[in-house]
């Protein structure tokens, strides 16, 4: 059985321990050295960056997110043991884990760490498709001759390099397509390395819930359950034509993925078309002040990402999902492209006001599109808003303070709602 030591990268043919360093961290599969499609997902990325930059947090439960009225952006694994989850209201998270340390997000630090990880990936292959700051698909087909080692070994080397040089950990899923690679990366977190081979695909998927399929959320699961479909095995009993007749184009996708079929390529040249951020509430919301607070935090996060990438957007989009899962979106075009949180928020706020009659909402999101390179200094040149330039200058000054002293250096009052 082809085997690989994740600690010293020795390859060998059999055994539960590495013959070179005796480590038990061994991954083995008959197809291990033949697979080349991978998904790498950092472990509790934001919280891990915070613990790395502040050693005093190392052994403590850390929650990255807003204040008492805010929500959890992410949580370290210690906090997750207590039941804390992303998008959970902060008051509920603190009820579950009262000893948790709350840390305000520092998106500039996360973007810098993401760039360092991306550079390490580029040493392995140019075929990288980022999904977010902390995860990406990689296609290492044909790289064995270049590196003198199979893709499986190079991926283990990537994880080892991340830990040694950046003091950040990640988990890898290796398979023969993107769908299965992404599933595999989540099997053994944190510091995981899992393989789903071609020969083992059917057995792996058998008995799994339909929710394992990428894109099948709560609403789609409810539709499938009404049709008597709860597991992958249930899906496999349906003909493709029957699934298409019942679920439209999604039926074809369901039929294929239930059999582990995914022909999508890793798309390294996919240009960023939008930058957005959204949050799902644990309970549906209709309180305008609370929704306003969420909107400001999301606008601030979108702005931070755009500024880190040197990108500005001309169109601001507000997304709301109702309690019945119906999604509402509104867009507005700015007079000048911008990456300022103040501009994004002030463009989206009237759109929120227009849709409050449709409340309660279970999700809110905001984003920018029609992107272009820029310094983010643009602000609305509205003659009726004489203070726009002053707010823009103030925000840029705040950015400098946060870059130097951390995200907590300056906090807007509305972000605490």
C-alpha positions as CSV (number, residue, x, y, z in Angstrom):
1,X,0.0,0.0,0.0
2,X,1.6,3.3,-1.0
3,X,2.2,5.3,2.1
4,X,3.5,8.8,3.1
5,X,4.8,10.2,6.3
6,X,3.3,13.6,6.9
7,X,6.1,14.7,9.2
8,X,9.3,13.8,7.3
9,X,7.7,13.2,3.8
10,X,9.2,9.8,3.5
11,X,7.3,7.5,1.0
12,X,7.2,3.8,1.7
13,X,5.1,0.8,0.8
14,X,3.5,-0.4,4.1
15,X,3.2,0.1,7.8
16,X,1.4,2.2,10.3
17,X,4.5,4.1,11.3
18,X,7.1,5.9,9.3
19,X,10.2,3.7,8.9
20,X,12.4,6.8,8.9
21,X,11.2,8.9,11.8
22,X,8.7,6.5,13.4
23,X,5.9,9.0,13.3
24,X,2.3,7.6,13.3
25,X,1.1,10.5,11.1
26,X,0.9,8.3,8.0
27,X,-1.5,8.6,5.1
28,X,-2.0,5.5,2.9
29,X,-4.1,4.6,-0.1
30,X,-3.7,2.4,-3.2
31,X,-4.1,5.5,-5.4
32,X,-2.2,7.9,-3.1
33,X,0.6,8.7,-5.7
34,X,-1.8,8.9,-8.7
35,X,-4.3,11.6,-7.4
36,X,-3.6,15.3,-8.2
37,X,-6.7,17.4,-7.3
38,X,-6.6,18.9,-3.9
39,X,-8.5,21.2,-1.6
40,X,-6.5,23.0,1.2
41,X,-8.5,24.6,4.0
42,X,-6.8,26.5,6.8
43,X,-7.8,25.5,10.4
44,X,-9.9,28.1,12.2
45,X,-8.0,30.7,10.1
46,X,-8.9,34.0,11.7
47,X,-8.6,32.6,15.3
48,X,-5.3,30.9,14.4
49,X,-3.8,34.1,13.2
50,X,-4.9,35.8,16.4
51,X,-3.3,33.1,18.5
52,X,-0.1,33.2,16.5
53,X,0.2,37.0,16.9
54,X,-0.7,36.9,20.6
55,X,0.8,33.9,22.3
56,X,-1.2,34.7,25.5
57,X,-4.2,33.4,23.6
58,X,-2.7,30.1,22.7
59,X,-4.5,27.8,25.2
60,X,-7.7,29.9,25.5
61,X,-11.0,29.7,23.8
62,X,-10.9,32.5,21.2
63,X,-13.9,33.9,19.4
64,X,-13.3,36.4,16.5
65,X,-16.3,38.7,16.0
66,X,-18.4,41.6,17.2
67,X,-19.4,42.9,20.6
68,X,-22.3,41.7,22.8
69,X,-24.8,42.5,20.0
70,X,-22.6,41.1,17.3
71,X,-22.1,37.6,15.8
72,X,-19.3,35.1,15.7
73,X,-17.1,35.4,12.7
74,X,-15.1,32.3,13.6
75,X,-14.0,30.4,16.7
76,X,-11.0,28.3,17.6
77,X,-11.3,24.6,18.2
78,X,-11.3,25.0,22.0
79,X,-14.4,27.3,21.7
80,X,-16.0,24.9,19.2
81,X,-15.8,22.1,21.7
82,X,-18.2,24.2,23.8
83,X,-20.6,24.4,20.9
84,X,-19.6,27.8,19.5
85,X,-20.2,28.1,15.8
86,X,-19.7,30.8,13.1
87,X,-22.6,33.2,12.6
88,X,-23.9,32.4,16.1
89,X,-25.1,35.5,18.1
90,X,-22.3,36.6,20.5
91,X,-24.6,36.5,23.5
92,X,-25.3,32.8,22.8
93,X,-21.7,32.0,22.2
94,X,-20.7,33.6,25.6
95,X,-23.5,31.7,27.3
96,X,-22.0,28.4,25.9
97,X,-18.4,29.5,26.6
98,X,-18.3,32.3,29.2
99,X,-14.5,32.1,29.5
100,X,-14.0,32.9,25.8
101,X,-11.7,35.7,24.8
102,X,-13.5,38.0,22.2
103,X,-11.2,39.4,19.5
104,X,-12.2,42.0,16.9
105,X,-11.4,40.9,13.3
106,X,-8.2,42.2,11.8
107,X,-8.7,41.6,8.1
108,X,-5.5,43.2,7.1
109,X,-3.6,40.6,9.1
110,X,-5.7,37.8,7.6
111,X,-5.1,39.0,4.1
112,X,-1.3,39.2,4.7
113,X,-1.3,35.6,6.0
114,X,-3.4,34.5,3.0
115,X,-0.9,36.1,0.6
116,X,2.0,34.2,2.2
117,X,0.1,30.9,1.9
118,X,-0.8,31.6,-1.7
119,X,3.0,32.2,-2.4
120,X,3.7,28.7,-1.0
121,X,1.0,27.2,-3.2
122,X,2.5,28.9,-6.2
123,X,5.8,27.1,-5.5
124,X,3.9,23.9,-6.2
125,X,1.6,24.7,-9.1
126,X,0.2,27.7,-11.0
127,X,-3.2,25.9,-11.1
128,X,-4.7,27.4,-8.0
129,X,-8.4,28.4,-7.6
130,X,-8.9,30.4,-4.4
131,X,-12.3,30.2,-2.8
132,X,-11.6,32.6,0.1
133,X,-8.7,34.0,2.1
134,X,-8.2,30.6,3.8
135,X,-9.1,27.9,1.2
136,X,-8.2,27.0,-2.4
137,X,-8.3,24.2,-4.9
138,X,-5.0,23.0,-6.4
139,X,-4.4,20.9,-9.5
140,X,-0.9,19.3,-9.3
141,X,-1.3,17.2,-12.5
142,X,2.0,16.8,-14.2
143,X,4.1,18.3,-11.4
144,X,5.8,15.1,-10.2
145,X,8.6,15.4,-12.7
146,X,9.2,19.0,-11.8
147,X,9.4,18.4,-8.1
148,X,10.7,14.9,-8.1
149,X,7.9,13.8,-5.8
150,X,4.2,12.9,-6.2
151,X,1.5,15.5,-5.5
152,X,0.6,13.8,-2.3
153,X,4.1,14.4,-0.9
154,X,4.2,18.0,-2.1
155,X,0.9,18.8,-0.3
156,X,2.2,17.3,2.9
157,X,5.2,19.6,2.4
158,X,2.9,22.6,2.0
159,X,1.2,21.9,5.3
160,X,4.6,21.4,7.0
161,X,5.9,24.6,5.6
162,X,2.9,26.6,6.7
163,X,3.3,25.3,10.2
164,X,7.1,26.0,10.3
165,X,7.2,29.3,8.6
166,X,3.8,30.9,9.3
167,X,2.8,29.0,12.4
168,X,-0.6,28.3,10.8
169,X,-2.1,24.9,10.2
170,X,-4.3,23.6,7.4
171,X,-6.1,20.4,6.3
172,X,-5.8,18.8,2.8
173,X,-8.3,16.7,0.9
174,X,-6.8,14.8,-2.1
175,X,-9.0,13.1,-4.7
176,X,-9.7,12.8,-8.4
177,X,-12.1,15.8,-8.6
178,X,-13.0,19.0,-6.8
179,X,-16.2,17.8,-5.2
180,X,-14.5,15.0,-3.4
181,X,-11.4,16.9,-2.6
182,X,-13.4,19.5,-0.8
183,X,-15.3,16.9,1.2
184,X,-12.0,15.1,2.1
185,X,-10.4,18.3,3.5
186,X,-13.1,18.4,6.2
187,X,-12.9,14.8,7.3
188,X,-10.1,15.0,9.8
189,X,-9.8,18.6,10.9
190,X,-7.6,20.2,12.3
191,X,-4.3,19.3,10.7
192,X,-6.0,16.7,8.6
193,X,-5.0,14.9,5.4
194,X,-7.6,12.6,3.8
195,X,-7.8,10.8,0.5
196,X,-10.8,9.7,-1.5
197,X,-9.7,7.4,-4.3
198,X,-11.5,6.5,-7.5
199,X,-12.0,3.0,-6.4
200,X,-13.2,4.1,-3.0
201,X,-15.6,6.8,-4.1
202,X,-18.9,4.7,-4.2
203,X,-18.2,3.2,-0.8
204,X,-17.3,6.5,0.8
205,X,-20.5,8.3,-0.5
206,X,-22.8,5.4,0.4
207,X,-25.0,6.2,3.4
208,X,-23.9,9.9,3.6
209,X,-26.6,12.5,4.0
210,X,-27.5,14.6,1.0
211,X,-26.3,17.7,2.8
212,X,-22.7,16.6,2.0
213,X,-23.3,17.7,-1.6
214,X,-21.9,21.1,-2.3
215,X,-24.8,23.6,-2.7
216,X,-27.4,21.5,-0.9
217,X,-28.5,23.8,1.9
218,X,-31.4,23.8,4.3
219,X,-34.0,24.7,1.7
220,X,-32.8,22.2,-0.8
221,X,-32.6,19.5,1.9
222,X,-36.2,20.1,2.8
223,X,-37.3,19.7,-0.9
224,X,-35.3,16.5,-1.1
225,X,-36.8,15.1,2.1
226,X,-40.3,15.8,0.8
227,X,-39.4,13.6,-2.1
228,X,-38.1,10.9,0.2
229,X,-34.5,11.6,-0.4
230,X,-32.3,11.9,2.8
231,X,-29.1,10.1,1.8
232,X,-26.9,9.6,-1.2
233,X,-28.2,6.1,-1.5
234,X,-31.7,7.5,-1.9
235,X,-30.5,9.8,-4.6
236,X,-28.9,6.9,-6.5
237,X,-32.3,5.2,-6.8
238,X,-33.7,8.0,-8.9
239,X,-33.1,8.1,-12.6
240,X,-31.5,11.3,-13.9
241,X,-34.5,12.2,-16.0
242,X,-36.8,11.9,-12.9
243,X,-34.5,14.2,-10.9
244,X,-34.4,16.8,-13.6
245,X,-38.2,16.7,-13.9
246,X,-38.5,17.2,-10.1
247,X,-35.6,19.6,-9.4
248,X,-34.7,21.2,-12.8
249,X,-31.0,21.8,-13.7
250,X,-30.1,20.9,-10.1
251,X,-31.3,17.4,-10.8
252,X,-28.5,16.7,-13.2
253,X,-26.0,17.9,-10.6
254,X,-27.5,15.8,-7.9
255,X,-27.4,12.7,-10.1
256,X,-23.7,13.2,-11.0
257,X,-22.4,14.1,-7.5
258,X,-24.3,11.2,-5.9
259,X,-22.0,9.1,-8.1
260,X,-18.9,11.1,-7.3
261,X,-18.8,12.6,-10.8
262,X,-17.5,16.2,-11.2
263,X,-15.9,17.5,-14.4
264,X,-15.2,21.0,-13.3
265,X,-11.6,22.1,-13.8
266,X,-9.5,24.0,-11.2
267,X,-9.8,27.5,-12.6
268,X,-6.6,29.4,-11.8
269,X,-7.4,32.3,-14.1
270,X,-10.8,33.0,-12.7
271,X,-10.9,36.8,-12.1
272,X,-12.6,38.2,-9.0
273,X,-15.9,39.6,-10.1
274,X,-17.2,40.7,-6.8
275,X,-16.2,40.9,-3.1
276,X,-19.0,40.2,-0.6
277,X,-19.7,39.2,2.9
278,X,-22.8,37.8,4.5
279,X,-24.0,36.4,7.8
280,X,-26.8,34.0,8.7
281,X,-28.7,34.7,11.9
282,X,-29.5,32.0,14.5
283,X,-32.9,33.5,14.8
284,X,-34.8,35.6,12.2
285,X,-34.4,39.3,12.7
286,X,-36.6,42.3,12.0
287,X,-35.1,44.9,14.4
288,X,-33.9,47.7,12.2
289,X,-31.1,48.8,14.6
290,X,-29.7,45.3,14.9
291,X,-29.8,44.8,11.1
292,X,-28.1,48.2,10.7
293,X,-25.3,47.1,13.0
294,X,-24.8,43.9,10.9
295,X,-24.8,45.9,7.7
296,X,-22.1,48.2,9.0
297,X,-19.9,45.3,10.1
298,X,-20.3,43.6,6.8
299,X,-19.5,46.8,4.8
300,X,-16.4,47.2,7.0
301,X,-15.3,43.7,6.2
302,X,-15.9,44.0,2.5
303,X,-14.0,47.3,2.5
304,X,-11.0,45.7,4.3
305,X,-10.8,42.9,1.8
306,X,-11.1,45.3,-1.1
307,X,-8.4,47.5,0.3
308,X,-6.1,44.5,0.9
309,X,-6.5,43.5,-2.7
310,X,-6.2,47.1,-4.1
311,X,-9.6,46.8,-5.7
312,X,-12.5,49.3,-5.9
313,X,-16.1,48.6,-6.9
314,X,-18.7,50.6,-8.8
315,X,-21.8,48.7,-7.8
316,X,-23.0,48.0,-4.3
317,X,-25.4,45.0,-3.8
318,X,-27.5,44.3,-0.7
319,X,-28.7,40.7,-0.2
320,X,-31.5,39.7,2.3
321,X,-33.0,36.2,2.8
322,X,-36.4,36.0,4.2
323,X,-37.6,33.5,6.8
324,X,-39.2,31.5,3.9
325,X,-35.7,31.3,2.2
326,X,-36.7,33.7,-0.6
327,X,-33.7,35.9,-1.5
328,X,-34.1,39.6,-2.1
329,X,-31.4,41.6,-3.8
330,X,-31.0,45.3,-4.6
331,X,-28.2,47.1,-6.4
332,X,-27.1,50.7,-6.7
333,X,-24.3,52.2,-8.9
334,X,-21.9,54.6,-7.2
335,X,-20.9,57.8,-8.9
336,X,-17.3,56.8,-8.4
337,X,-15.8,53.4,-7.7
338,X,-14.7,53.0,-4.1
339,X,-13.5,50.6,-1.4
340,X,-14.5,52.8,1.6
341,X,-16.7,51.2,4.2
342,X,-18.5,54.5,4.7
343,X,-19.4,54.6,1.0
344,X,-20.5,51.0,0.8
345,X,-22.6,51.3,4.0
346,X,-24.3,54.6,3.0
347,X,-25.2,53.1,-0.4
348,X,-26.7,49.9,1.0
349,X,-28.5,51.5,4.0
350,X,-31.4,53.1,2.0
351,X,-31.8,49.7,0.2
352,X,-32.2,48.0,3.6
353,X,-34.8,50.6,4.6
354,X,-36.8,49.9,1.4
355,X,-37.0,46.2,2.2
356,X,-37.8,46.2,5.9
357,X,-41.5,45.5,5.1
358,X,-40.3,42.0,4.0
359,X,-38.8,41.2,7.4
360,X,-38.0,39.1,9.3
361,X,-34.8,38.1,7.7
362,X,-32.5,35.1,8.3
363,X,-29.5,36.4,6.4
364,X,-28.0,39.7,5.3
365,X,-25.1,40.3,3.0
366,X,-23.4,43.2,1.2
367,X,-20.9,43.3,-1.7
368,X,-19.3,45.3,-4.4
369,X,-18.9,44.4,-8.1
370,X,-17.8,45.9,-11.4
371,X,-14.4,45.9,-9.8
372,X,-11.2,47.6,-11.0
373,X,-7.8,48.4,-9.6
374,X,-7.7,51.4,-7.3
375,X,-6.5,52.9,-4.0
376,X,-10.0,52.9,-2.4
377,X,-10.0,56.6,-1.8
378,X,-13.1,57.3,-3.9
379,X,-16.1,58.8,-2.2
380,X,-19.5,60.0,-3.3
381,X,-19.2,63.5,-4.8
382,X,-22.7,64.5,-3.8
383,X,-23.0,68.3,-3.5
384,X,-25.6,67.7,-0.7
385,X,-23.1,65.7,1.3
386,X,-20.3,68.2,2.1
387,X,-18.8,65.9,4.7
388,X,-18.1,63.0,2.4
389,X,-14.5,64.0,1.9
390,X,-14.0,64.4,5.6
391,X,-15.4,60.9,6.4
392,X,-13.2,59.4,3.7
393,X,-10.1,61.0,5.2
394,X,-11.1,59.9,8.6
395,X,-11.6,56.3,7.5
396,X,-8.2,56.2,5.8
397,X,-6.7,57.6,9.1
398,X,-8.5,54.8,11.0
399,X,-7.0,52.2,8.5
400,X,-3.5,53.4,9.3
401,X,-4.2,53.2,13.1
402,X,-5.6,49.7,12.8
403,X,-2.7,48.6,10.6
404,X,-0.3,49.8,13.3
405,X,-2.1,49.1,16.6
406,X,-4.7,46.4,15.6
407,X,-8.4,46.3,14.8
408,X,-9.4,47.4,18.3
409,X,-7.5,50.7,18.0
410,X,-10.6,52.4,16.7
411,X,-14.2,51.0,16.8
412,X,-17.3,52.7,15.5
413,X,-20.2,52.9,17.8
414,X,-22.6,51.4,15.3
415,X,-20.5,48.3,15.1
416,X,-21.5,47.4,18.6
417,X,-25.2,47.2,17.8
